C-alpha cells in the first residue's frame, strides 16, 4: 500500500496543510460537541472527522466555486477579481473534482476564511448526519454502553465463525474488546495501515444499507485473513499485530471486502449474540 493511499497518514502532508486540517478539525469537533450535549465529544470522533476532511475538502471547494453545494450549506464563497475565469474557461465544464494542484489554485483564489468556513460547515453537516440519521451516535453514548455491547456481539460472532481462533484467544487471555473497541469506535480508521479506498467502500455499504452489519463482517474478515499469523503468536504478539496490521495487503479492498461479503451476518444472529 502506498503512503498516500493510507486513510490517516500524515507523512504525505506538509506542515502547513497539517496545521490547516488540525484547525478545521478542532472547529468541527467543538461544533459537534455543542450541538449534541447528550453525547458531546467522544474519543474516536476525531479519526472520522479527520478522514472526512481529507477526502471531502477538495470536492467541497470545487463545488462551492461551481455553486453546486446543497442549499443547506449556508456558507458562501466570493471569488477575487483576479480569479475570474476567461470566457473560454467558463464555457468548458468538467464534471470531475480538481486534482490536488488545481484545488490548491482554487483555495488561493478565494478568501481563506471563507474557504475554511464552507469546508468546516459541510464536513460538520456530513458528520452530524452520520451521527443522527445513520445512528453513529450510539457508538458514543455515555459509558460507551452500545459500543461495549457491539464488542460482546463481535466476540460471539468470532466464536461462531472462527472457533479455532476464539479458543486461541481464550487460551491466551485475549479480550476481544481490547482491540475491537478501537476498530468500531473509529470505523476501522484506528488501524494505521488501513487504505482510504477500503474505508470509503466500507462506509458506502454502511450508508446504503443503513446497518452496522458491514463492520461486523469486516472485523470478522480481518481475523479470518489474519488467522494463520495470529495462531502462531501469544498474547503480546497478537495485540501488536491487531493494533498495527503490518501486512497491509490483507486490507486491500479487493481482498478484505471480497472476503467480508462472503461472511453471513443476519439481524437474528446479532440479536441472539447480544442476549447470549
TAKA-V454625 format. One record per backbone hydrogen bond with DSSP energy under -0.5 kcal/mol. NH is the residue of the N-H (numbers start at 1). CO is the residue of the C=O. If there is no record, write none. Layout:
BEGIN
NH_CO + NH_CO
END
This chain:
BEGIN
5_2 + 6_2 + 6_3 + 7_194 + 9_6 + 10_8 + 12_9 + 13_10 + 18_14 + 19_15 + 20_16 + 21_17 + 22_18 + 23_19 + 24_20 + 25_21 + 26_22 + 27_23 + 28_24 + 29_25 + 30_26 + 31_27 + 32_28 + 33_29 + 34_30 + 35_31 + 36_32 + 39_36 + 40_36 + 45_42 + 48_44 + 49_45 + 50_46 + 51_47 + 52_48 + 53_49 + 54_50 + 55_51 + 56_52 + 57_53 + 60_56 + 61_57 + 62_58 + 63_59 + 64_60 + 65_61 + 66_62 + 67_63 + 68_63 + 69_63 + 73_70 + 74_72 + 80_109 + 83_80 + 84_81 + 90_86 + 91_87 + 92_88 + 92_89 + 93_91 + 103_99 + 104_100 + 105_101 + 106_102 + 107_103 + 108_104 + 109_105 + 110_107 + 111_78 + 115_111 + 116_112 + 117_113 + 118_114 + 119_115 + 120_116 + 121_117 + 122_118 + 123_119 + 124_120 + 125_121 + 126_122 + 127_123 + 128_124 + 129_125 + 130_126 + 131_127 + 132_128 + 133_129 + 134_129 + 135_132 + 136_130 + 137_131 + 138_135 + 139_136 + 140_137 + 141_138 + 144_141 + 145_142 + 148_144 + 149_145 + 150_146 + 151_147 + 152_148 + 153_149 + 154_150 + 155_151 + 156_152 + 157_153 + 158_154 + 159_155 + 160_156 + 161_157 + 162_158 + 166_162 + 167_163 + 168_164 + 169_165 + 170_166 + 171_167 + 172_168 + 173_170 + 174_169 + 175_173 + 176_174 + 178_175 + 179_175 + 179_176 + 180_176 + 181_177 + 183_179 + 184_180 + 185_181 + 186_182 + 187_184 + 188_183 + 189_186 + 191_188 + 192_190 + 192_243 + 194_191 + 196_5 + 199_195 + 200_196 + 201_197 + 202_198 + 203_199 + 204_200 + 205_201 + 206_202 + 207_203 + 208_204 + 209_205 + 210_206 + 211_206 + 214_211 + 215_212 + 216_212 + 217_213 + 218_214 + 219_215 + 220_216 + 221_217 + 222_218 + 223_219 + 224_220 + 225_221 + 226_222 + 227_223 + 227_224 + 229_226 + 230_226 + 231_227 + 232_229 + 233_230 + 238_234 + 239_235 + 240_236 + 241_237 + 242_238 + 243_239 + 244_240 + 244_241 + 245_241 + 248_246 + 250_247 + 251_248 + 252_249 + 255_252 + 256_252 + 257_253 + 258_253 + 259_255 + 260_256 + 261_257 + 262_259 + 263_260 + 264_262 + 265_263 + 270_266 + 271_267 + 272_268 + 273_269 + 274_270 + 275_271 + 276_273
END
